[in-house]
């Protein structure tokens, strides 16, 4: 969980915007 957007470090779209890690 991190920035709001919905993208994982691998570039995989997250199902929920609050499940992010490091959005570049």
QUIBEL-V33981 format. One record per pair of residues at least 12 apart in sequence whose ideal C-beta (glycine too) atoms are under 10 Angstrom apart, sorted by the first residue. I is the first residue (numbers start at 1). J is the second residue. Records with the same first field share a line. If there is no record, write none. Layout:
BEGIN
I: J + J
END
This chain:
BEGIN
1: 14 + 16 + 17 + 18 + 19 + 20 + 21
2: 18 + 19 + 20 + 21 + 22 + 23
3: 17 + 20 + 21 + 22 + 23 + 24
4: 17 + 18 + 20 + 23
5: 17 + 20 + 23 + 24
6: 18 + 19 + 20 + 23
7: 20 + 21 + 22 + 23 + 24
8: 20 + 21 + 22 + 23
9: 21 + 22 + 23 + 24
11: 24
END
